[in-house]
Amino acid sequence: MDKYIVILAAGKGTRMKSDLPKVLHKVAGKSMLEHVVAATEAIDAQRRVVVVGHGREAVVDSLPDSVSMWVEQTEQKGTGHAVLETQGILGALNGATMVTYGDMPLITSETLEALFAYHAAENAAATILTSIAADPFGYGRIIRENGAVKKIVEEKDATADERAIHEVNTGIGIFDNKLLFEALENLTPSNAQGEYYLTDVIGAFVAADRKVSAMILENFDESLGVNDRVQLATAEKTMRQRINEKLMLSGVTLLDPATTYIDAAVKIGAETVIEGGVTLRGRTEIGKNCLITQGSRIENSRLENRVIVSNSTVENSVMESGSNCGPYAHLRPGTILHEKVHVGNFVEVKNATLGDGTKAGHLTYIGDATVGKKVNFGAGTVIVNYDGKNKYRSEIDDFAFVGSGTRLISPVTIGKNALTAAGSVITEDVPEDSVAFGRARQANKLGLAKKMPYYKGE
């Protein structure tokens, strides 16, 4: 059986009160649409089509390579009308079409695979995914007769008795493809909203004595459709709990999962310990036996094994095995710390490479620099890399010692084994094995303090 997937992503999402298309709002670092597409990628589908509308260009630009086709719904006339827009691509094909929604980020690939298998086993014209809701308000109700699905009634069209039903439509369904488009062509907007409901296809199938089956979803959370920011926060909380549980089962220690925020694309090795209050964003990768302490934020960075980050921020950077930073360090984009590098408290590194074993213990800025191995930066060192218009790069060779309070005025080169005296301002290259002094000469004026306004006397 050939399989096709339609993802509806045309809605504006008025209740989100946002200029951003609803399906592009993020849950655990990925847009809702990305989550849905990823869930469908486990299915060997011949065609995967996304229906776009509001914010078309932004939505289309966000589509991954696994989605090669999209169509536009220029007028939002309901779910049935949206699916009908794909007729030019799918209408003539034999097989089964799954319809799902770009605002259901919690749906899993396991559920979608199971639904296809259930549909095939039932040999039905349509199979809908239902769930049992403790509070069914807002959901379409499943109307059964003698156990068989007879129709789906939307909240605004339901009677009081129908609203009391707790089995609800998740919105996801699989249909015989040709029968689907045949039914869609005959839909009429005979409902409170004046829209063409995809759910009316079920009624058409039943009227034509075609079999409609339903698979009940065990985990109701998966059925959440996000329509406002309250539901978005609910989806975020559920997704993060799912991510954290998966990581802990894989051997990662989360000391306080409730306050640990880890995006969906983050990877973490076994035996790594993450304290509470940590945020890991984007495509961050963390190796084995690492320690990330409370208050740290790491984004789109790669940390190898045995790395320690203490209450620090790491952005678009690489920390090789055995390196560490913090507390209160800031690794900005383009930073590479090679093995066993130590970046201490209140040290900022930007667009710089630090060689094996290099140390910058405290109160230092290293920007736009290539630093060799086992270099030592004294406290208060600043690489002055910006003149107000242009940025310049400096090079510091192996085993150099940069004295406390040194100002390196880029571009300069500090040679191998060279030393800069504490408090120096270095404006010229320092040859290897040399010592550079760049201080003003000190002069003591005896007794002059007595003439100063602040002088308090004995």
Stockholm file with secondary structure:
# STOCKHOLM 1.0

chainA/1-458         MDKYIVILAAGKGTRMKSDLPKVLHKVAGKSMLEHVVAATEAIDAQRRVVVVGHGREAVVDSLPDSVSMWVEQTEQKGTGHAVLETQGILGALNGATMVTYGDMPLITSETLEALFAYHAAENAAATILTSIAADPFGYGRIIRENGAVKKIVEEKDATADERAIHEVNTGIGIFDNKLLFEALENLTPSNAQGEYYLTDVIGAFVAADRKVSAMILENFDESLGVNDRVQLATAEKTMRQRINEKLMLSGVTLLDPATTYIDAAVKIGAETVIEGGVTLRGRTEIGKNCLITQGSRIENSRLENRVIVSNSTVENSVMESGSNCGPYAHLRPGTILHEKVHVGNFVEVKNATLGDGTKAGHLTYIGDATVGKKVNFGAGTVIVNYDGKNKYRSEIDDFAFVGSGTRLISPVTIGKNALTAAGSVITEDVPEDSVAFGRARQANKLGLAKKMPYYKGE
#=GR chainA/1-458 SS CCEEEEEEECCCCGGGCCSSCGGGSEETTEEHHHHHHHHHTTSCCSEEEEEECTTHHHHHHHCCTTCCEEEECSSCCCHHHHHHTTHHHHTTCCSEEEEEETTCTTCCHHHHHHHHHHHHHHTCSEEEEEEECSSCTTSCEEEEETTEEEEEECGGGCCHHHHTCCEEEEEEEEEEHHHHHHHHTTCCCCSTTCCCCTTHHHHHHHHTTCCEEEEEESCGGGGCCCCSHHHHHHHHHHHHHHHHHHHHHTTCEESCGGGCEECTTCEECTTCEECTTCEEETTCEECSSCEECTTCEEESCEECTTCEECSCEEESCEECTTCEECSSCEECTTCEECTTCEEEEEEEEEEEEECTTCEEEEEEEEEEEEECTTCEECTTCEEECBCSSCBCCEEECTTCEECTTCEEESSCEECTTCEECTTCEECSCBCTTCEECCCCCCCCCTTGGGGSTTCCCC
#=GC SS_cons         CCEEEEEEECCCCGGGCCSSCGGGSEETTEEHHHHHHHHHTTSCCSEEEEEECTTHHHHHHHCCTTCCEEEECSSCCCHHHHHHTTHHHHTTCCSEEEEEETTCTTCCHHHHHHHHHHHHHHTCSEEEEEEECSSCTTSCEEEEETTEEEEEECGGGCCHHHHTCCEEEEEEEEEEHHHHHHHHTTCCCCSTTCCCCTTHHHHHHHHTTCCEEEEEESCGGGGCCCCSHHHHHHHHHHHHHHHHHHHHHTTCEESCGGGCEECTTCEECTTCEECTTCEEETTCEECSSCEECTTCEEESCEECTTCEECSCEEESCEECTTCEECSSCEECTTCEECTTCEEEEEEEEEEEEECTTCEEEEEEEEEEEEECTTCEECTTCEEECBCSSCBCCEEECTTCEECTTCEEESSCEECTTCEECTTCEECSCBCTTCEECCCCCCCCCTTGGGGSTTCCCC
//
